[in-house]
Amino acid sequence: MKGIITVLGKDKVGIIAAVCTYLSERQVNILDISQTIVQGFFSMLMIVDMPAQIDFAQLANGLRELGEGLELEIKLQREDIFESMHRI
C-alpha cells in the first residue's frame, strides 16, 4: 500500500533523519522524496510503500506524535485518497 507523508515546520537539524529512521524501523520504504526550506520553514513530501500487514492508523498516529516531539506537523494519507482529493 502506498502513502503520502507531509512534514511541515521550522527548519532544524535532524528532521529528515528522524522521519527516515522511524519509517525504516517499521519496514516502510521511501519511493520518492522532495524537500525544501523557504525562509527558515521546512517542508517535505514523501511517497512511501508500506508493508501489507502494517496498521495504517497506528503508523499515522506514530508519525503525528513524532512530529509533535519535533515541533512539526507530520501527516500520513493513503495515496488513493490523496489523489482523489486533489483531482480536478
C-alpha positions in Angstrom: 0.0 0.0 0.0 1.3 3.4 -0.9 1.1 6.5 1.2 1.9 10.2 1.1 3.7 11.8 4.1 3.9 15.6 4.5 6.2 17.3 7.0 5.9 21.0 7.8 7.6 23.2 10.4 10.5 25.4 11.3 13.8 24.0 10.0 16.2 22.3 12.4 18.9 19.7 12.3 17.8 16.1 12.1 14.3 16.3 10.7 14.9 14.0 7.7 17.0 11.6 9.8 14.3 11.3 12.5 11.5 10.6 10.0 13.5 8.2 7.8 14.7 6.3 10.9 11.1 6.0 12.2 10.0 4.7 8.8 12.9 2.3 8.4 12.2 0.7 11.8 8.7 -0.1 10.6 9.9 -1.5 7.2 8.3 1.4 5.3 10.2 2.0 2.0 10.7 5.6 0.7 9.9 5.6 -3.0 10.3 9.4 -3.6 11.2 12.4 -1.5 11.2 16.1 -2.1 12.1 18.8 0.5 12.6 22.5 0.6 13.5 25.2 3.0 11.9 28.6 2.5 12.8 31.5 4.8 13.5 29.0 7.6 10.5 26.8 7.1 11.0 23.2 6.2 8.6 21.2 4.0 8.9 17.6 2.8 6.7 15.4 0.7 7.4 11.6 0.7 5.8 8.8 -1.3 6.2 5.6 0.7 5.4 1.9 0.2 4.0 0.3 3.4 4.0 -3.4 4.2 0.6 -5.0 3.8 0.5 -6.0 7.4 1.1 -2.5 8.8 -1.6 -0.9 10.9 -2.2 2.4 8.9 -3.8 4.2 11.9 -1.0 3.2 14.2 1.6 4.4 11.7 -0.2 7.7 11.1 -0.5 8.3 14.9 3.1 7.5 15.5 4.2 9.9 12.8 1.9 12.6 14.3 3.5 12.0 17.7 7.0 12.1 16.2 6.1 15.4 14.7 4.8 16.8 18.0 8.1 15.9 19.6 10.0 17.7 16.9 7.5 20.6 16.9 6.5 19.7 13.3 3.3 18.7 11.6 3.6 15.2 10.1 0.6 13.7 8.3 0.2 10.4 6.5 -2.5 9.8 3.9 -3.3 6.9 1.7 -2.2 7.5 -1.9 -5.6 6.7 -3.4 -7.4 9.1 -1.0 -4.8 11.8 -1.6 -5.2 11.5 -5.4 -9.0 11.6 -5.1 -8.8 14.8 -3.0 -6.5 16.6 -5.5 -8.1 15.5 -8.7 -9.7 18.3 -10.7 
